[in-house]
Every structure is written in structure tokens, then in C-alpha cells.
Amino acid sequence: IFPAIATGWGPFWGLFQIDLPFARFLRSLHISWLERTGDFGTRLGSGAALVAVSGGLLLGGWLWKQPHVQTAGFKTLLAHGVAAIAVQALKHGIGRPRPRLMHGDNGLPWRPSLETGLDSFPSGHTTASFAVATVLAKSFPKLAWLVYGVAGFVAVSRAVRGSHFPTDVIAGICLGTIVGMSVAYPIREWKRSMLDMTTQFLPSLILVFSLLWLATHPPQPSVAGVMTVVGVVLIVTGVAMRIFRSMCRPSGMNTMVMAALIQANTLIVIGVALTTGLWLVPLLAGILGFIQWLLRPEVGTSSFLSEKRFPCYLGYRAVFAEMPLIVGLAFAIFIIQYLKGLLPIV
């Protein structure tokens, strides 16, 4: 787990470099619907709304004799309380100024303080929302996509509204998830749950960092052109490997075929990263693959570069089966080229 945490610090440090320019860019925007969206996210992740969710679960579980629902209500309330205490301790112990107080290149210094406005890091709404969402996802797995989606909306709204820097939000997501897992999972499952959380969250952190870094740091055209060509070659190779290895064989799907498919996925991820034209992005993607290999006895095939199932197809059907992936990759490459230098704010 330590290599994964160490790798996560790289994108987190990079986001610190984007914080001030990103805040200045948002301050230059005056879009009413964006402001209303931010206000709605703030209300959605407020303490009153989260307590109402917990209260509704407690009351509903009691009325309809559902102990599981009642337990979920109690655990969400507990997670919310623990998150609130942790956030307040960090906010006032670190004393980071809010974006509205950052007027110069460096803004005000960080210092322990109880003053209003010097409490930006981490985001309290984000931390509490993800703490509650993690408990709900564990209690009601079928609703995991919904609760994490709502929590993610709250997190994005806090940055878009200008109330927090990107790193405040990312820190809130990490802290909230840890608090939620500590409440939702038994102690004996702590190691496995932390590994799962780290390996599942790290790709998202690197993706967010890569998109923001790409939008604010346009690559050199000559270098970017060569890297894009190499990246496309790796992507084509990876897709071809997937097509070839997904064809049915008399012996069926074995361990060697599964390993080859994982290698193909790795080539595709690194290839997409190379199309950014920034060396830092494929470097992080490569480290991500190394961590996958390093943790393979622990996380098996449940982590970010493997697949849970390896279906096999006959002949041309293997090609058609990969068409959604091919279309998705083409769209991703188009978006990457469009994002290059989109926000010239650094």
C-alpha cells in the first residue's frame, strides 16, 4: 500500500501547483447557472441534509422493522460525526486561506487559526459527503454508483463555486473515504479494504490530475507529435492483443491468456497517456501498472488494470466485441487533443 500512497502524492503535489491559477480562472467567470449549480451542491452536502439522510434511515428501519437499514442510519451518523471532528481539527490546525482571500501569486500564509476564511483545507462538505457515501455503498452495494455520484457532485460543486481549491476537495475525498471505511468495515477487513480503496481511488486521482495538468500546461508541439504517434501505436497493439487473446481456443481461457489481456490493457493505458504529449502523465501510468503488478497477490483481478471476466468469441465476433472500446479510445484521444492548453492560466 505504501508505493500506492507514494505515487498518489505526485499528482496531489501537482494539483497544488494548479490551485491558484485554477481559482483565478474561476473568479474570472460569471456564469449564473454555474453559480446556481454550486449553490445546490453546497446545500446537498450540508450537515443538515446528511443528518436528514441518517435520520430517515433510522426512522425507516424502525418503522418497517429493517435492522439493516437502521444500522446503516446509525453508521452514517457516526461517520458524519467523526468526519466533522477530523475536518475541524485539520481546518483550524492548518489554517489555509479560502480562494477568495488569495489575491497575490502566493496569497496569505498558512497558519493555525480560528478565523473565518482561514479554514479551506480540507473541504468539510466533501469529507462528510464521502464518509456517508462510503457507508451507504457498503450497506447498499446496488446504490454505490448513485451515492458516490452525489458525493462527487458535491465535491465538484465546492471547487466550481470557488469555495475550495482542487486539493482541498481531493483531500476531502481521501479523508471522507477513510473515515467511512473505518466505520463501515470490520477491523479484520481493514487491510484488504484499504488496499481496495487505494487501488481504486489512485487511477481517479491520476486521471483528474492529468486532465487539469493537460489543460493548463500545453506540451511542446514537436515532442507531443512524436509521443502521440508512439501512443497510437501502443493503443493499436494493445487492442490487437485483446482481439487475438479473446478468441476461443480448444483449451479455453487459461492463466496465460488472462495475463496477456492484462498486458494489453496496460499498453492501452500507457498509449493513451502518451497522446497527452506530457512525460509526467505516461510516467504516472507506468508506475500505476507497476503497483498493479506489485499488489497482484493482494488484490488479484479486482484492481484497476485487470478484468473480472474474460469472455471468448469466435472469429470476426472478437473484433465486434471490442468496437465499444475502440470508439471510446478514439473519443478519449480526441478529447485529449482538445484539452491541450485549453486553460492558459499558468
N, C-alpha and C positions, 0 to 999 in steps of 0.2 A: 504493500500500500504506500510505502514511503516514496518509491520512484514516481508513482502517480501524483502524489501530493507535490513533489518537487517539480514535476512537469507542469502542473496546474499553476504554479507560482509564476512561470514565464508569461503566459497570457494575462494573468492578473496584473503583473508589473507593467505589461504593455498597455493595458487599459488605463492605468494611472497616467500614462503619457497622453492619452486621448481625452481625459476627463475635462480639463479646462477648455480646450478647443471645442469639444462637443457642447459644453454648457454655453459657450459664447454663440455657437451656431443656433442652438435652440432659442436663446434670448433674442436673436435677430428675427425669429419667426413670429408672426402674429396671425395665426390661423384659428378661427373661432371653434371649428369642430374638433381640432386637436386639443384645444384647451378644455372643451367640454368632455372629451373622452378621458383626459387626465383627471378631471374632477370626479367623473363617475368611477374610475378605478380607485381613487382615494377613498370614496365612500364605501366601495365594495370591500376594501381591505381594512376598513376601520375596526377598532376594537369592538364597537357596538355591534357591527354586522357579524363578526366572528363569534362573539358571545351569543348572539341570537341563533347562530347555527348550532352551537353546542347545546343551548337551551332547548332548541327544537328537537334535537336528537334525544336528549334526556327525557323530555316530556313525551315524545312519540314512543320511545321504548317502554316507558312506564304505562302509558295508556293501552298499548297494543301487546303488552307482555312480551317484549322482544329484548332479552338481556343483552344480546349482541349490539343492538342499536344503543342501548343505554350505556354500555361500556365505551362505545365509540364517542358518545357525547361527553363522558367523563374524561376520556383521554385527550380529546381535542381541547377541552377546557384547561386541562393540566399543561398540555403542550403550549397553549397560548400564554399561560401564566409564566412558565419557565422562559419562554422566548422573550416576554416583556421584561423580565428581570435582567436577563443576559443583555438585551439590547440597551436598556437604560444604563447599565454599568459600562458598556463599551462606548456608547454615545458620549457620555459625560467624562469618561476617563480618557478618551482620545481627543474629543473636542474639535472635530473637523468642521470648518465653516460651511454653511449651505452655499449652493451655487450663486444665489442672489448676492452674497457678500464677497464673491470673488471678482474683483474689478481689475486687478492688475494681472501680470503674467503669472505670478505665484500666489497672489491673494494673501489672506491672513494666515498666520502660522497656526499649526495645530497645537492645542494645549488643553489640559484638563479644565473643564469649565461647566458651570451650571446655567450659563446664559442661554437664552433662546436664540437659535440661529447657529450656535456652535455645537450642533448635535446631528451632523449629517451622516456619519459613518457608524454603524451600518443602517440601512433603511428599515425602520421599525415595521411599516406596513408589509413590506416584502418578507421579512423574517417571520412575522406572525402568520401570514397567509400560507407560506410554505410549511411551517410547522404543523398547522391544522390540515393542510392538504396531504402531507405525508401520512398522518394518522388516518385520514379518511381513505386514502389509497390502499393502506394496509387492511383496513376494516372492510372496505367495499371495492375489491380489485376491479370489478367491471366499470366502476366510475372513475378509475385512476386518471384516464385521459381528460375527463371533464374537470376534476378538481385541480389537477396540475395546470390545465389550460386557464382556468380562472385565476389561479395564483400567478401564473406567468403574465396574464393581462394586467394584474395589479402591479407586478414588478416593472413592466414596461411603462405603464402609466406614470409611475413615480419619476422615471427618468425623463419621459417626454414632457411632463408638466413642468420640469425644471426644479423639482423639489430635491432631487438627489443626483449625484454623479453616477455614471455606469458602474464604477467599482463599489459604490455604496449598495447598489442593487444586487450585484453579483455576490458580495459578502453576505447580504441578507438571505439570498437563496441558499448559500452554503450553510450558514448558521441555522436557518429555519429547518432545513432538511435534516441536519444533525440532531437538533432538538426533537423534531418529530420522530426520527428513527429511535432515539433513546427512550422515548415514551411508548412507541408502538411495538417495538421488538423486544423479546425477552433477552436477558443478559447473555444467555448461552449462544444466541444467534448474532451477537454484536459484531464479531469479526467478519462473518460472512456478509452481514447487512452493510457494513462499512465498505467492504470490497465491492459489492454490487453497486452501492451508491457512487463510489469513486469512479469506477469504470464506466458507469452510465452517465455521470454528470460531466466528466472530463471532456468527452467529444463535444458536448454542447458548449462548454466554456471556450474551447479552442475555436469552434465554429463562430461564435459571437465575436471573439477577438479578431479572427481572420477577416470577417466581413467589415468590421469597423476600421481595422488597420488598412485594409484594401481601399476603402472609401476615402480615407484621409491621407494615404501615402502612395501616390501613383508611382508605379515602377518605371525604370528606365526602358524606353521602347526597344532598344537593341537587345538587352538582356531578356526582357519579357517575351519577345518574339521567339527566341531560342527555347526558353523554358516552356512556352505554350506548345511548341511543336513536340518537344520531348514528352510533355504531359499527355498530349493527344495520342502519341504512340503507346504510352503505358496504358492508357484507358482502353484503346483498341485491343491491345494484347490481353488485358485483364478480362474484357468481355468475351474475347475469343476463347480464353481458357474456361470461362464459366459455361459457354455453349458446349465446348468439347467435353467437359467433365460432367455435364448434366445429362448427356446421352446415356441411355440404358445399356448395360453390359450384362453378359450372362451371369457374372458373379455378383451383380447387384452393386449397391453403393457401399464402399468399404472405407476404412480409415484413411487410406492414401488419397482417395477421391475427395473426401471431406477436407483434408489438409490442402489439397490443390485448390479447392474453391476458396478457402480462407486466404491463400496466397494471391489468388485472382482479385479478391476484394481489396487486399492490401495494395496491389498495383493500381487499382482504380482510384482508391482514396488518395494515394500519393500523386497519381496523374492529375487528378482534379486540383490538388493543392499546387502543383507546378504551374497550372494555367493562370494562377494569380500573378506570376512574374515576380513574386517576393520570396526570397530564400527562407525567411523565417517561417512561413506557412508550411512548406513541404518538410522542413526540419521538424516542426512540431508533429506533423502527420507521421513521419518516420518514427519518432520517439513513441508516439501513440501505439504504433504497430509493435514496437519492441516491448512495451508494457503488456500488451495483449499476449505476446509470446511468454513473457516472464511470469505472468499470472495464470497461465493456462491450466496448471494443476488445481488452482483455487476456484477459478470462475468457469472453467470448462468452456462450453459452447454458448454460454448465455451473455457474453460480453459484446463489445461494440464492433468487432471486425469479423465475427462468425455468424453462422446462421443456425437456427433451431432445427430446420428441416431442409433436406437436400432432395427435392423431387427429381425424378428422371423422366426423360421424354424420348420419343422415337423420331429420328431423322430431323426433318425441317421444323417439327414442333419445338425442338430445343431452341431454334432461332426465334420463333414467335414468342416463346415464353420469356425471352429476355428483352422484348420490344419495350415494355414499360420502363425498364432500367435504361435502355438506350435513349429513349425520349427524355427521361429525367436527367440523364447526364448531359445531353445536348442543351437542355434548358439551363442547367447549372452553369455550363461553360458560357452561355450567352449572358446570364446574369452577372457572372464574374467579370466579363469584359465590360459590361455596362457600369459596374460599380467602381472601376478603377478611377481614382481621383474624383469621384462624384462630389465629395465634400472637401473642397480645397481650403481647409480651415487650420492647417498646421504649417 
